[in-house]
Amino acid sequence: MPWWQNGLGCLVFTAVWAGLVERWSRQYFIRRRMRALGSPEDPFEEAPSELVPVQEPQRGLPIVATSEFWDYAFEKLFGGGKTVAYVILNAMFFMVAFFPSWQVLVGSFLVMVAISLGLGCWQRRLIRSQLEGAQAGSVLVGSSIPSLQSGDDR
């Protein structure tokens, strides 16, 4: 079987697997939440621990871009075609990962690291501008904003 068929097969397998895992985990968490919100008939049943608010530890500024920021960046860069851009990026990564040359694999890994560091730099700049009072929009939805004093650069 040619190398590109291996890459394409692995891409399809991981896409299907990720979709199934996401679907099953969502169903599990929905059932768990419904059970926690309902009145338990059995007093020895699992305690509703998810009703207790959990405080996230304070984090510094991200070095690489968070997953929420990847979505934001693709939306800003590609607009309505962000799904197509995601598919093309994933297909290119899987094709390169299965190309029979270690130089191409290392080069593609370094490109992905550079992209992630570049997006992380963009995200840090937007976080700093929001902390200084400027409006950064909905870029940081879902990610925590650290409490930094001005001049603090972690």
TORMI-127441 format. One record per residue (C-alpha): residue number from 0; x negated, y negated, z negated; residue in three letters. Coordinates in Angstrom, 2 decimals. Layout:
N
 pos       X       Y       Z code
 NUM       X       Y       Z  ALA
...
***
This chain:
154
 pos       X       Y       Z code
   0    0.00    0.00    0.00  MET
   1   -1.45   -3.44    0.89  PRO
   2   -2.44   -5.83   -1.89  TRP
   3    0.35   -8.31   -1.15  TRP
   4    3.01   -5.64   -1.61  GLN
   5    1.64   -4.89   -5.08  ASN
   6    1.84   -8.58   -5.95  GLY
   7    5.35   -8.94   -4.58  LEU
   8    6.50   -5.81   -6.42  GLY
   9    5.03   -7.05   -9.69  CYS
  10    6.70  -10.45   -9.20  LEU
  11   10.10   -8.85   -8.63  VAL
  12    9.62   -6.49  -11.59  PHE
  13    8.67   -9.30  -14.00  THR
  14   11.53  -11.50  -12.79  ALA
  15   14.07   -8.73  -13.31  VAL
  16   12.54   -7.71  -16.62  TRP
  17   12.46  -11.30  -17.92  ALA
  18   16.09  -11.79  -16.90  GLY
  19   17.17   -8.61  -18.65  LEU
  20   15.23   -9.42  -21.81  VAL
  21   16.69  -12.93  -21.88  GLU
  22   20.21  -11.63  -21.35  ARG
  23   19.90   -8.95  -24.04  TRP
  24   18.30  -11.30  -26.54  SER
  25   21.02  -13.92  -25.99  ARG
  26   23.72  -11.32  -26.55  GLN
  27   21.94  -10.11  -29.71  TYR
  28   21.65  -13.62  -31.13  PHE
  29   25.27  -14.42  -30.28  ILE
  30   26.44  -11.28  -32.10  ARG
  31   24.17  -12.07  -35.04  ARG
  32   25.44  -15.64  -35.26  ARG
  33   29.08  -14.57  -35.03  MET
  34   28.48  -12.02  -37.79  ARG
  35   26.80  -14.68  -39.95  ALA
  36   29.57  -17.23  -39.42  LEU
  37   32.35  -14.72  -40.06  GLY
  38   33.23  -13.44  -43.49  SER
  39   31.21  -10.28  -44.12  PRO
  40   33.33   -7.43  -45.40  GLU
  41   30.34   -5.55  -46.72  ASP
  42   28.50   -7.46  -49.48  PRO
  43   25.29   -5.56  -48.68  PHE
  44   25.34   -6.73  -45.09  GLU
  45   22.58   -8.98  -43.79  GLU
  46   22.49  -12.42  -45.41  ALA
  47   23.13  -15.37  -43.09  PRO
  48   19.54  -16.64  -43.11  SER
  49   20.01  -18.68  -39.93  GLU
  50   22.42  -21.01  -41.74  LEU
  51   19.58  -22.26  -43.94  VAL
  52   17.81  -25.15  -42.19  PRO
  53   14.22  -24.36  -41.43  VAL
  54   11.69  -27.16  -41.36  GLN
  55    9.08  -26.85  -38.67  GLU
  56    5.52  -27.59  -39.70  PRO
  57    4.15  -30.90  -38.48  GLN
  58    2.23  -30.42  -35.27  ARG
  59   -0.27  -32.67  -33.58  GLY
  60   -0.14  -33.76  -29.99  LEU
  61   -0.14  -30.84  -27.55  PRO
  62   -3.33  -30.03  -25.65  ILE
  63   -1.55  -28.16  -22.87  VAL
  64    1.96  -28.94  -21.69  ALA
  65    4.88  -27.35  -23.52  THR
  66    7.43  -25.32  -21.58  SER
  67    9.98  -28.13  -21.92  GLU
  68    7.53  -30.55  -20.37  PHE
  69    6.85  -28.20  -17.44  TRP
  70   10.60  -28.37  -16.71  ASP
  71   10.55  -32.17  -17.03  TYR
  72    7.46  -32.51  -14.81  ALA
  73    8.89  -30.27  -12.10  PHE
  74   12.14  -32.26  -12.23  GLU
  75   10.24  -35.54  -11.89  LYS
  76    7.88  -34.28   -9.16  LEU
  77   10.26  -32.17   -7.05  PHE
  78   13.74  -33.42   -7.99  GLY
  79   16.45  -31.02   -6.88  GLY
  80   13.88  -28.67   -5.38  GLY
  81   12.33  -27.78   -8.72  LYS
  82   13.69  -24.22   -8.57  THR
  83   12.12  -23.71   -5.16  VAL
  84    8.84  -25.15   -6.47  ALA
  85    8.93  -22.75   -9.44  TYR
  86    9.51  -19.78   -7.15  VAL
  87    6.71  -20.84   -4.80  ILE
  88    4.28  -21.41   -7.69  LEU
  89    5.11  -18.02   -9.23  ASN
  90    4.86  -16.25   -5.86  ALA
  91    1.50  -17.88   -5.15  MET
  92    0.20  -16.94   -8.59  PHE
  93    1.25  -13.29   -8.23  PHE
  94   -0.11  -13.05   -4.70  MET
  95   -3.45  -14.49   -5.79  VAL
  96   -3.52  -12.29   -8.91  ALA
  97   -3.37   -9.17   -6.73  PHE
  98   -5.75  -10.38   -4.03  PHE
  99   -8.76   -8.03   -4.00  PRO
 100  -11.37  -10.63   -4.91  SER
 101  -12.45  -11.67   -8.37  TRP
 102  -13.51  -15.13   -7.16  GLN
 103   -9.98  -15.91   -5.99  VAL
 104   -8.54  -14.66   -9.29  LEU
 105  -10.93  -16.78  -11.37  VAL
 106  -10.35  -19.79   -9.14  GLY
 107   -6.56  -19.52   -9.42  SER
 108   -6.82  -19.15  -13.19  PHE
 109   -8.93  -22.30  -13.38  LEU
 110   -6.41  -24.16  -11.19  VAL
 111   -3.57  -23.11  -13.52  MET
 112   -5.58  -24.26  -16.56  VAL
 113   -6.29  -27.60  -14.85  ALA
 114   -2.61  -28.07  -14.00  ILE
 115   -1.60  -27.30  -17.57  SER
 116   -4.22  -29.64  -19.02  LEU
 117   -3.13  -32.38  -16.61  GLY
 118    0.51  -31.98  -17.59  LEU
 119   -0.55  -31.93  -21.25  GLY
 120   -2.33  -35.25  -20.74  CYS
 121    0.83  -36.68  -19.16  TRP
 122    2.91  -35.38  -22.08  GLN
 123    0.54  -36.85  -24.69  ARG
 124    0.66  -40.21  -22.92  ARG
 125    4.47  -40.18  -22.97  LEU
 126    4.55  -39.16  -26.64  ILE
 127    2.17  -41.97  -27.56  ARG
 128    4.24  -44.49  -25.60  SER
 129    7.37  -43.31  -27.39  GLN
 130    5.65  -43.54  -30.77  LEU
 131    4.59  -47.11  -29.95  GLU
 132    8.19  -48.06  -29.27  GLY
 133    8.43  -47.66  -25.51  ALA
 134   11.20  -45.51  -24.09  GLN
 135   10.01  -42.14  -22.77  ALA
 136   13.43  -40.87  -21.72  GLY
 137   14.49  -37.29  -22.34  SER
 138   11.00  -35.90  -21.76  VAL
 139   10.60  -34.61  -25.28  LEU
 140   13.95  -32.89  -25.70  VAL
 141   13.36  -29.61  -27.47  GLY
 142    9.80  -30.36  -28.51  SER
 143    8.81  -31.79  -31.83  SER
 144    7.28  -35.22  -32.01  ILE
 145    4.50  -35.39  -34.58  PRO
 146    4.47  -38.15  -37.13  SER
 147    1.32  -40.06  -36.27  LEU
 148    0.17  -43.42  -37.47  GLN
 149   -1.08  -45.78  -34.81  SER
 150   -4.70  -45.04  -34.03  GLY
 151   -4.39  -41.38  -35.09  ASP
 152   -5.52  -39.26  -32.16  ASP
 153   -5.36  -35.53  -32.88  ARG
***
